[in-house]
Amino acid sequence: MKNNYNLLHLLLCLSGILLLVIVVVGCVSSPETAKGNQLPSWVTMPPADTSDTVYFIGAGSDANGDAAMARVLAGSDIVSAITRFLGVKVSSETTVTAKDTLDKFTSTLDQTIKETSSAQIGDFRIVESHTEKDGGIANVYLLGAYNKKALLEEQARIKAVFAEQKAAISGPEAEGDSLMNSSAFYKAAVTYLEAASAASTSELDNADIKYERNMNKAKKAVGSINLYALNDNLNAFIKQPFDEAFGLKITGTPGIDGQVLTGVPVRISYKIVRTNGRKSIKVESVVTNSSGTVSFIRPPANFVGTERVTMSLDLSASLEALENVPDNLYAQLESLEQIVKSKSVGFTYNIISRAKEIATAVMIIDRDNGGASTGKTETASGILEVLTAEGFSIRSIDVDSNILKLGDESIVSAISKKYAGRFKRLVFGTVGISDFQQDGDRFTVKVSGDIKVADLLTGEILYTSGNRFKTAMGSNAASAMSAAFKQFGKVVGESMANNLP
């Protein structure tokens, strides 16, 4: 009986020990424990960093007992710990680029921690987690491990971006101040505009103030730049090079003998006439040399008359970066642009033609819509009217329709022999009716043709009008035809006056 009692007592003791073991094991392995049980050692005493790994602890609590929310807060806490390790801080001086760089890193890290308990981003992972309940409060602890080499590289990268972006405004502005002190006004303006551009896209609390300050400094720098023409009123014959270059000098102190500015970009613009007769503006860019000067030889002009070459300070590359500034900053940009536009010098030049001095003959036949000669010289009359008024030595000669049927070379040869020594140039061609319309008592006539000018000595074709057209109206067919041929001649005559060498 006593033996049975001892056996029963032993079994009860073993059962009690087994139950205690089960309870203890259950408390350790469960992801959620009640307050009062011992926290894992890594919560109160985080692992020491090793040569390969840096450890971070994150803790979060939710008063409503929501463990998931507590875990989110613990994840945010661990991200904050890593950010503190990086050693960078977002402040009013932090620019958009630097802030975005840090935000991308931390938001990706935070999102990964939220998604899975085995969170891992590159060289970071969650190695331990612990959840407990304290009454109605849920507490979560996370232990993260980051590859030390990768983390230090990330730290260096982000710190470099912060340092670079903080200097995006202050750096150029300080450099601009130094350049201003040494009277390098163009270079100072460029660096101030670089600082203003950085400020215009920054989220700094005082970005507007920095933008305005640098724009004002840029205006002062540009205002200190002086442009002086070294010559003016140059002459050249049509299609011949200028004997002299247009000269410009840029100084940083008033007066043509002031302190020279080297390496300053200058925009040169001048008119050209294309082969189709259309006018356009040609633009070239040069920089001032060691003497602060620019020398520009305008290419031979293919027209006659007075025109201008314009040389201007060229800040276009720096101003382009400010084209999209917010509306509240645009007034400062417009004000600067007006100052830049004022830094311009114009040079007058005259293109002269020798054609006025050269004895010229005109032989043109006008044909009706049947191809026969009209018996009149309306086209030649129109040309003579214009060129005589321009001072040309020009007269009409008898029209020989047989000669005008020949090729250009034969026409020139025949007229050269017939009028040897009397004329040096010949205006010749045929103009015909290409369209004839009648609308009641209203007639519309369109004429077309190609008029040429040849050198009777060399046979060279100096000018060709190309196949031109002219339309005129009249109350009868004769008046409409006469007007069309005459106006055609005037148009060609004006073109000759502007283009004959």
Number of C-alpha atoms within 10 A of each C-alpha: 6 7 8 9 10 11 12 12 12 12 12 12 12 12 12 12 12 12 12 12 12 11 11 12 11 12 15 15 10 11 12 16 20 14 15 9 11 10 15 14 9 16 17 9 9 13 16 11 13 10 9 11 18 20 22 21 25 23 22 22 24 19 14 12 17 15 21 17 19 23 27 22 21 25 28 22 20 26 22 16 15 22 16 11 14 18 11 16 14 12 11 12 18 20 26 15 17 21 18 12 14 19 13 10 14 17 13 11 22 19 15 18 26 18 11 10 15 14 18 18 14 10 13 21 20 22 15 16 21 21 23 22 19 14 11 11 16 25 28 25 25 24 22 24 20 23 17 18 14 15 18 14 11 14 17 13 13 19 18 13 17 23 13 15 21 18 17 19 26 18 16 21 26 16 16 28 20 13 18 20 11 10 20 23 26 27 21 27 28 21 25 31 29 26 27 33 24 24 24 23 18 22 17 18 13 12 20 18 14 20 25 18 15 27 24 20 22 28 21 17 24 25 18 17 22 21 22 20 18 15 13 15 12 17 16 19 19 23 18 15 15 19 11 14 16 22 17 23 22 29 24 24 16 14 12 17 12 14 17 21 24 21 15 21 17 21 17 21 18 18 16 18 15 11 8 8 12 8 11 11 9 12 12 11 12 16 17 19 16 11 14 20 22 23 16 15 12 18 12 15 22 19 26 21 14 13 17 17 18 18 28 20 23 21 20 12 9 16 16 10 15 19 11 12 16 11 7 8 16 14 13 14 19 11 13 19 16 11 14 19 12 13 18 19 16 18 19 15 19 18 22 22 22 11 19 18 11 14 16 23 24 22 22 27 23 25 19 16 16 10 11 11 16 17 11 15 21 24 29 27 20 21 28 22 16 20 21 15 8 13 12 18 16 23 19 17 14 11 17 12 13 8 15 19 12 12 9 17 13 14 20 27 15 15 18 21 10 10 13 12 11 11 20 17 26 27 25 23 22 19 26 23 22 16 12 17 12 14 7 7 9 13 19 20 25 22 24 20 19 16 23 20 23 23 18 25 14 12 18 14 17 16 17 19 17 13 10 14 19 19 20 19 20 18 13 13 17 13 15 20 27 21 21 25 30 20 21 26 26 21 18 23 25 16 20 25 22 16 23 20 21
